[in-house]
Amino acid sequence: MSVREVEITPSRALQRYYPWVVIGIACLTVGVAFGARNAFAVFLVAVIEEFHWSRGLASGALMLGSVLWTLSAPVIGILLDRLGPRVVLPGGAILMAIGFVVSGFADSVVEFYIGMGVFMGVGFAALPMTAQATFLSNWFIRKRGMAIGTAASGIGLGILLIVPWTQWLISTYGWRAAYFILAGLLGLIVAPLNYLFQRQRPDEMNLKPDFGDALPARSATRIKTARTGGPSLKQALRTWRFWAFAMGVLAGAIPLHMVLIHQVAAVSDAGFSKELAALGLGLIGLFTAPAMILMGLLADRIGRQASYLLGSSGLMAGIFFLMMISDADRTWLLYLFPPFIAVGFSSRQSLYPTIAADLFHGKSFGAIIGAISLFIGAGAGIGPWLGGVIYDWTGSYREAFWVAQAAAFVSVI
C-alpha cells in the first residue's frame, strides 16, 4: 500500500461514518429536548395537585416559554449562521437545564414561570429541528429528506422514553427530583456531545455532502450557490411564499402542541390512571420515531406537499379518536389514537425544516429559518395555553379539540 493510499483511507472512512455522527447527535439532541419539554404534560398534573393552580395558569408557563422561544428564534438563527452548532446548541442545552433546576426549586407561580418560561423557552429555541436543519442541510443535499427525517425520529424516541420515565421519577422521587434529573441529562450529556462533535459544514473536516457520493453538476452548483448566495432574510420576507409557509406553520403547530400537552390530562379526566395516561403519550413517541423516517423518505419520493397532506389527515384522525375517549371502558381508543397523532407529528417536525431548506437554503438560511421558528414557537405556545383556557371556561377538552381540528384544516389549505 502506498503512502498516498494510507493517507486517503482514513479520510474515506471518515466520509462514510461521520455524517451518521452528525445525524446521531442531532437525533439525541432533539430527543432529549422534546422529551423533556413534553414531560410538562406529566409535570402539569403533579404541579396542579400540589399548588392547586388552574390548568390555564399552569399552562401559561409553557405559553411564556413559547413566547420567548419565538422571540429568541431569529437571534438563534443568526448565531447559528455566525457561530455554528458547537457554540449555540450546548448553550441552549445548558439554559434549558438551568430552567429545570429553577423549576425544581419553585414554590410560587413567579419562580415556576421563570424556570419553565424564561430559561426553558430561550434554551429550547436553540435545540429543535429548525436549528438542526441549519447544518444538516449543509451535510445533505439529495438525501436531505432522509437525513432530517432520521434526525427528527429522535423526537419520537425522546417522548417515548422520557415522558413515561419522568412519570416514574415523579411517582418514585417527586416532581422536584425529576426536574433535577432531566437537567443533568441536558447539561451533562447533550451539551458536551454537541460541543465536541457537531460541525456546521462537511468541508470543515475536508468532507463532502451526502456521504461523499458523486453529485451531478446541478447539485454541485447549488452547493456553491448556498455557500455564497441564497436569499437574505430581508429578501425572503418580501416573498409571498415565505408568508404562506409561515401561516401554514402557525396553524399546523397549534393543534399538535395542544394535544401533546393536554393529552395526559384529558385521558386522566376520562378515568384512566396517570401512568396509563402517560403511556398514551409515550406511545405517540413510539410511533413517531419510525413515522419521522418514513415521512422523510416520502418527502423525497412523492413530494413535500403530498406528504404534509397525508400527515395532517393523520393528525386530524388522531384528535377525533382522542375526543371519543369519554370513560375508562374505552381502553382500545387509548391505543388507537397515538399512531395517527404520530403521523401528524412527523409531518410537522420533519417537513417544516425540509421545506424551508428547499425554499431558502443559502448563507442566510439560519436567520430565515429562525424567522420561521417565530411561527412554530407561537403555535407551540398558543396551542397549550388555548387548550387550558378553553378547558377552564367549559370544563371539557371537547371544544378545545374542535378548535385544534379547525386549525389543522387551515394549515393544509
C-alpha positions as CSV (number, residue, x, y, z in Angstrom):
1,M,0.0,0.0,0.0
2,S,1.4,3.4,-1.0
3,V,1.8,6.3,1.3
4,R,-1.0,8.1,-0.6
5,E,-3.4,5.2,-0.1
6,V,-2.6,5.2,3.7
7,E,-3.4,8.9,3.8
8,I,-6.7,8.6,1.8
9,T,-8.2,5.5,3.5
10,P,-8.9,7.2,6.9
11,S,-10.5,10.1,5.0
12,R,-12.7,7.8,3.1
13,A,-13.8,6.0,6.2
14,L,-14.5,9.4,7.9
15,Q,-16.5,10.4,4.9
16,R,-18.7,7.4,5.3
17,Y,-19.3,7.3,9.1
18,Y,-19.0,10.9,10.3
19,P,-22.3,12.1,8.6
20,W,-24.0,9.5,10.7
21,V,-22.4,11.0,13.8
22,V,-23.9,14.4,12.8
23,I,-27.3,12.8,12.4
24,G,-27.0,10.7,15.5
25,I,-26.1,13.7,17.8
26,A,-28.9,15.7,16.2
27,C,-31.3,12.8,16.9
28,L,-30.2,12.6,20.5
29,T,-30.4,16.4,21.0
30,V,-34.0,16.7,19.7
31,G,-35.0,13.6,21.5
32,V,-33.9,14.9,24.9
33,A,-35.1,18.4,24.2
34,F,-38.6,17.4,23.1
35,G,-38.9,14.6,25.6
36,A,-38.1,17.0,28.4
37,R,-40.3,19.7,27.1
38,N,-43.3,17.4,26.5
39,A,-42.8,15.9,30.0
40,F,-44.5,19.1,31.0
41,A,-47.7,17.1,30.4
42,V,-47.0,14.9,33.4
43,F,-45.4,17.8,35.5
44,L,-48.7,19.7,34.8
45,V,-50.8,17.2,36.7
46,A,-48.3,17.0,39.6
47,V,-47.8,20.7,40.0
48,I,-51.6,21.4,39.9
49,E,-52.1,18.8,42.6
50,E,-49.5,20.4,44.9
51,F,-50.3,24.1,44.3
52,H,-54.0,23.9,43.3
53,W,-53.4,26.2,40.3
54,S,-55.9,26.3,37.4
55,R,-54.9,24.5,34.2
56,G,-54.8,27.8,32.3
57,L,-52.4,29.3,34.9
58,A,-50.1,26.3,35.0
59,S,-50.1,26.0,31.2
60,G,-49.2,29.7,31.0
61,A,-45.7,28.8,32.0
62,L,-45.3,26.9,28.7
63,M,-47.0,29.7,26.9
64,L,-44.4,32.1,28.2
65,G,-41.7,29.7,27.3
66,S,-43.0,29.5,23.7
67,V,-43.2,33.3,23.5
68,L,-39.6,33.6,24.5
69,W,-38.7,30.7,22.2
70,T,-40.5,32.6,19.4
71,L,-38.7,35.9,20.2
72,S,-35.3,34.2,20.5
73,A,-35.6,32.1,17.4
74,P,-34.4,34.8,14.9
75,V,-31.4,35.6,17.1
76,I,-30.6,31.9,17.5
77,G,-30.7,31.6,13.7
78,I,-28.3,34.5,13.2
79,L,-26.0,33.0,15.9
80,L,-26.1,29.6,14.1
81,D,-25.0,31.3,10.9
82,R,-22.1,33.1,12.6
83,L,-21.0,30.7,15.4
84,G,-22.3,27.3,14.3
85,P,-23.8,24.5,16.3
86,R,-20.8,23.8,18.5
87,V,-21.5,27.0,20.4
88,V,-25.2,27.6,20.1
89,L,-26.5,24.1,20.8
90,P,-24.5,23.5,24.0
91,G,-25.6,27.0,25.2
92,G,-29.2,26.1,24.6
93,A,-28.9,22.8,26.4
94,I,-27.3,24.5,29.5
95,L,-30.0,27.2,29.6
96,M,-32.8,24.6,29.4
97,A,-31.1,22.7,32.2
98,I,-30.9,25.8,34.3
99,G,-34.7,26.3,33.7
100,F,-35.4,22.8,35.0
101,V,-33.3,23.4,38.1
102,V,-35.2,26.6,38.8
103,S,-38.5,24.9,38.3
104,G,-37.4,22.1,40.7
105,F,-36.9,24.7,43.4
106,A,-40.1,26.7,42.6
107,D,-42.5,27.5,45.4
108,S,-44.5,30.1,43.6
109,V,-46.0,30.9,40.2
110,V,-43.3,33.5,39.5
111,E,-40.5,31.0,40.1
112,F,-42.2,28.4,38.0
113,Y,-42.7,30.8,35.2
114,I,-39.0,31.9,35.3
115,G,-37.9,28.3,35.1
116,M,-40.3,26.7,32.6
117,G,-41.0,30.0,30.9
118,V,-37.8,32.1,30.6
119,F,-34.9,29.7,30.8
120,M,-36.6,26.7,29.3
121,G,-38.1,28.8,26.5
122,V,-34.8,30.5,25.4
123,G,-32.8,27.3,25.8
124,F,-35.2,25.2,23.8
125,A,-35.1,27.7,20.9
126,A,-31.6,26.5,20.1
127,L,-32.4,22.8,20.0
128,P,-35.4,21.9,17.8
129,M,-35.3,20.6,14.3
130,T,-35.3,24.1,12.8
131,A,-31.9,24.6,14.5
132,Q,-30.6,21.1,13.4
133,A,-31.7,21.8,9.8
134,T,-29.3,24.8,9.5
135,F,-26.3,22.4,9.4
136,L,-28.0,19.1,8.3
137,S,-29.0,20.9,5.1
138,N,-25.3,21.6,4.5
139,W,-24.3,17.9,5.1
140,F,-27.1,16.5,2.9
141,I,-28.4,17.8,-0.4
142,R,-30.0,15.0,-2.4
143,K,-30.6,13.0,0.8
144,R,-31.9,15.9,2.8
145,G,-35.3,14.5,3.5
146,M,-33.9,11.2,4.7
147,A,-31.3,13.0,7.0
148,I,-33.8,15.4,8.5
149,G,-36.4,12.7,8.9
150,T,-33.9,10.4,10.6
151,A,-32.7,13.1,13.0
152,A,-36.3,14.0,13.7
153,S,-37.1,10.4,14.7
154,G,-35.3,11.2,17.9
155,I,-38.3,13.4,18.9
156,G,-40.5,10.3,18.9
157,L,-37.9,8.2,20.8
158,G,-37.4,11.0,23.3
159,I,-41.1,11.3,24.0
160,L,-41.5,7.5,24.2
161,L,-38.7,7.1,26.7
162,I,-38.5,10.4,28.7
163,V,-42.2,11.1,29.3
164,P,-43.1,7.7,31.0
165,W,-39.7,7.7,32.7
166,T,-40.5,11.2,34.1
167,Q,-43.8,10.0,35.4
168,W,-42.0,7.1,37.1
169,L,-39.5,9.6,38.6
170,I,-42.3,11.8,39.8
171,S,-44.1,8.8,41.4
172,T,-40.9,7.5,43.0
173,Y,-38.9,10.6,43.9
174,G,-41.2,13.5,43.5
175,W,-41.6,16.1,40.7
176,R,-38.8,18.3,42.0
177,A,-36.2,15.5,41.8
178,A,-37.5,14.6,38.3
179,Y,-36.7,18.2,37.2
180,F,-33.1,17.9,38.6
181,I,-32.5,14.6,36.8
182,L,-33.7,16.0,33.5
183,A,-31.5,19.0,34.0
184,G,-28.5,16.6,34.4
185,L,-29.4,14.9,31.1
186,L,-29.3,18.1,29.2
187,G,-26.3,19.7,30.9
188,L,-24.0,16.7,31.2
189,I,-24.8,14.7,28.0
190,V,-26.4,16.8,25.3
191,A,-24.2,19.9,25.8
192,P,-20.8,18.2,25.7
193,L,-21.6,15.9,22.8
194,N,-22.6,18.9,20.6
195,Y,-19.6,20.9,21.6
196,L,-17.2,18.1,20.9
197,F,-18.6,16.5,17.7
198,Q,-21.1,18.7,15.8
199,R,-20.0,20.7,12.8
200,Q,-21.6,23.4,10.6
201,R,-20.4,22.1,7.3
202,P,-18.7,18.9,6.0
203,D,-15.8,21.0,4.4
204,E,-14.7,22.0,7.9
205,M,-13.5,18.4,8.1
206,N,-12.4,18.2,4.5
207,L,-15.5,16.1,3.7
208,K,-18.3,16.3,1.1
209,P,-22.1,16.3,1.4
210,D,-24.2,13.1,1.0
211,F,-21.5,10.7,2.3
212,G,-19.2,11.9,-0.5
213,D,-21.3,10.4,-3.3
214,A,-20.6,12.0,-6.6
215,L,-23.0,14.9,-7.2
216,P,-24.5,15.9,-10.6
217,A,-23.3,19.3,-11.9
218,R,-26.6,20.9,-10.9
219,S,-26.3,19.8,-7.3
220,A,-22.6,21.0,-7.1
221,T,-23.7,24.3,-8.4
222,R,-26.4,24.5,-5.7
223,I,-23.8,23.8,-3.0
224,K,-21.6,26.6,-4.3
225,T,-24.5,29.0,-4.5
226,A,-25.6,28.1,-1.0
227,R,-22.2,29.0,0.4
228,T,-22.1,32.4,-1.2
229,G,-25.7,33.2,-2.2
230,G,-29.3,32.4,-1.5
231,P,-31.9,35.0,-0.4
232,S,-31.2,37.2,2.6
233,L,-33.8,37.4,5.4
234,K,-34.9,40.7,4.1
235,Q,-35.4,39.3,0.6
236,A,-37.3,36.2,1.9
237,L,-39.7,38.4,3.9
238,R,-40.7,40.2,0.7
239,T,-41.9,37.0,-0.9
240,W,-45.5,35.7,-0.7
241,R,-44.1,32.1,-0.4
242,F,-42.5,32.9,2.9
243,W,-45.7,34.3,4.4
244,A,-47.9,31.5,3.0
245,F,-45.5,28.9,4.5
246,A,-45.3,30.8,7.8
247,M,-49.1,30.9,8.2
248,G,-49.3,27.2,7.4
249,V,-46.7,26.5,10.0
250,L,-48.5,28.6,12.7
251,A,-51.8,26.9,12.0
252,G,-50.2,23.4,12.0
253,A,-48.3,23.9,15.3
254,I,-51.3,24.9,17.3
255,P,-53.3,21.6,17.2
256,L,-50.2,19.4,17.6
257,H,-48.9,21.1,20.7
258,M,-52.3,21.4,22.2
259,V,-52.8,17.7,22.0
260,L,-49.3,16.8,23.2
261,I,-49.5,18.9,26.3
262,H,-53.2,18.2,27.3
263,Q,-53.5,14.6,26.2
264,V,-52.4,13.2,29.6
265,A,-54.8,15.4,31.5
266,A,-57.7,14.6,29.0
267,V,-57.1,10.9,29.3
268,S,-56.9,11.2,33.1
269,D,-60.2,13.1,33.2
270,A,-61.8,10.1,31.4
271,G,-60.9,7.9,34.4
272,F,-57.5,6.4,33.4
273,S,-54.6,6.3,35.8
274,K,-51.8,8.9,35.4
275,E,-49.4,6.2,34.5
276,L,-51.7,4.8,31.8
277,A,-52.3,8.3,30.5
278,A,-48.6,9.0,30.4
279,L,-48.2,5.7,28.5
280,G,-50.5,7.1,25.8
281,L,-48.1,10.0,25.2
282,G,-45.2,7.5,25.3
283,L,-47.0,5.5,22.5
284,I,-47.1,8.7,20.4
285,G,-43.3,8.8,20.7
286,L,-43.1,5.0,19.9
287,F,-44.9,5.5,16.6
288,T,-43.4,8.9,15.9
289,A,-39.8,7.6,15.6
290,P,-40.5,5.4,12.5
291,A,-43.0,7.8,11.2
292,M,-40.3,10.6,11.1
293,I,-38.1,8.4,9.0
294,L,-40.9,7.3,6.7
295,M,-42.1,10.9,6.3
296,G,-38.5,12.0,5.3
297,L,-38.3,9.2,2.7
298,L,-41.8,10.0,1.4
299,A,-40.9,13.7,1.1
300,D,-38.0,12.7,-1.2
301,R,-40.3,10.4,-3.2
302,I,-43.8,11.9,-3.5
303,G,-43.0,15.5,-2.6
304,R,-43.3,17.7,0.5
305,Q,-46.9,18.9,-0.1
306,A,-48.4,15.4,-0.6
307,S,-46.5,14.2,2.5
308,Y,-47.8,17.1,4.6
309,L,-51.4,16.4,3.5
310,L,-51.1,12.8,4.5
311,G,-49.6,13.7,7.9
312,S,-52.2,16.4,8.6
313,S,-55.0,13.9,7.8
314,G,-53.5,11.5,10.3
315,L,-53.3,14.2,13.0
316,M,-57.0,15.1,12.5
317,A,-58.0,11.4,12.7
318,G,-55.9,11.0,15.9
319,I,-57.6,14.1,17.5
320,F,-61.0,12.6,16.6
321,F,-60.2,9.3,18.3
322,L,-58.9,11.2,21.3
323,M,-62.2,13.1,21.5
324,M,-64.1,9.8,21.6
325,I,-62.4,8.8,24.9
326,S,-65.1,9.5,27.5
327,D,-64.6,6.8,30.1
328,A,-62.1,4.2,31.2
329,D,-64.0,1.4,29.5
330,R,-62.8,2.6,26.1
331,T,-59.3,1.3,26.5
332,W,-59.0,0.4,22.8
333,L,-59.1,4.1,21.9
334,L,-56.1,4.7,24.2
335,Y,-54.1,2.6,21.8
336,L,-55.8,3.7,18.6
337,F,-55.1,7.5,18.6
338,P,-51.3,7.5,19.2
339,P,-50.2,6.2,15.8
340,F,-52.4,8.8,14.0
341,I,-51.1,11.7,16.2
342,A,-47.6,10.3,15.5
343,V,-48.1,10.6,11.7
344,G,-49.2,14.2,12.2
345,F,-46.3,15.0,14.5
346,S,-43.8,13.6,11.9
347,S,-45.3,15.8,9.2
348,R,-44.5,18.9,11.2
349,Q,-41.1,18.2,12.7
350,S,-39.5,16.6,9.6
351,L,-41.2,18.6,6.8
352,Y,-41.1,22.1,8.1
353,P,-37.3,22.4,8.1
354,T,-37.0,20.4,4.9
355,I,-39.4,22.7,3.0
356,A,-37.7,25.7,4.5
357,A,-34.3,24.4,3.2
358,D,-35.8,23.8,-0.2
359,L,-37.1,27.3,-0.4
360,F,-34.5,29.4,1.3
361,H,-31.2,27.5,1.7
362,G,-28.2,29.8,1.5
363,K,-25.8,31.8,3.5
364,S,-28.6,33.4,5.5
365,F,-30.7,30.2,6.0
366,G,-30.1,30.2,9.8
367,A,-31.7,33.7,10.0
368,I,-34.6,32.8,7.7
369,I,-35.4,29.5,9.5
370,G,-35.1,31.5,12.8
371,A,-37.9,33.7,11.4
372,I,-40.0,30.7,10.5
373,S,-39.4,29.4,14.1
374,L,-41.3,32.5,15.3
375,F,-44.4,31.0,13.9
376,I,-43.6,27.5,15.1
377,G,-43.0,28.8,18.6
378,A,-46.1,30.9,18.5
379,G,-48.2,27.9,17.6
380,A,-46.4,25.8,20.3
381,G,-47.4,28.4,22.9
382,I,-50.9,29.2,21.7
383,G,-51.9,25.6,21.5
384,P,-51.3,24.5,25.1
385,W,-52.5,27.9,26.5
386,L,-55.6,27.9,24.4
387,G,-56.4,24.3,25.4
388,G,-56.1,25.2,29.1
389,V,-58.1,28.3,28.9
390,I,-61.0,26.6,26.9
391,Y,-61.0,23.8,29.5
392,D,-61.3,26.3,32.3
393,W,-64.2,28.0,30.5
394,T,-66.1,24.9,29.6
395,G,-64.9,22.2,32.0
396,S,-64.1,19.9,29.0
397,Y,-61.5,19.5,26.3
398,R,-64.0,18.7,23.6
399,E,-64.4,22.3,22.4
400,A,-60.6,22.8,22.6
401,F,-60.0,19.8,20.4
402,W,-62.6,21.0,17.8
403,V,-60.5,24.2,17.6
404,A,-57.5,22.0,17.0
405,Q,-59.2,20.3,14.2
406,A,-60.1,23.6,12.5
407,A,-56.5,24.8,12.8
408,A,-55.2,21.6,11.3
409,F,-57.5,22.0,8.3
410,V,-56.5,25.7,7.8
411,S,-52.8,24.5,7.9
412,V,-53.5,22.2,5.0
413,I,-55.2,24.9,3.0
